[in-house]
């Protein structure tokens, strides 16, 4: 399969950094273009009973763009571009995949379950269900136990 465009959404987490390594390898192996994107989410606090969720408050587009532009492949042969967009992350990732004719989306997943998944949702799951192309969801490997 020829992968001309690989879309890599990031939330700047460790899980995203792990997924980035996969995205770079796919881009390198297929000689494709890597599109590195961050979606700036509007602030929508959620409250339910005694629980509250407030998204990260870093909304300065200049700072977010600076963080985004620090994410670069370690291989100078990999062609890449950055995009900072605003909106609902899953919706914007799917829309960008359609607009850019992405052949693959490589996205990190935090593997949340239970109440945190209910409150925060799963961007990766929504992208997986709605994407116009294959999606590779990368979970941060579990920490290996330290021998006693």
LINHU-V651252 format. One record per helix or strand of 3 or more residues. SS is the DSSP state (hx for helix, st for strand). FROM is the first residue (numbers start at 1). TO is the last residue. Records with the same first field share a line. If there is no record, write none. Layout:
SS: FROM-TO, FROM-TO
//
This chain:
st: 5-9, 33-40, 46-48, 51-53, 79-86, 104-109, 134-139
hx: 14-30, 61-69, 89-99, 114-120, 123-130
//
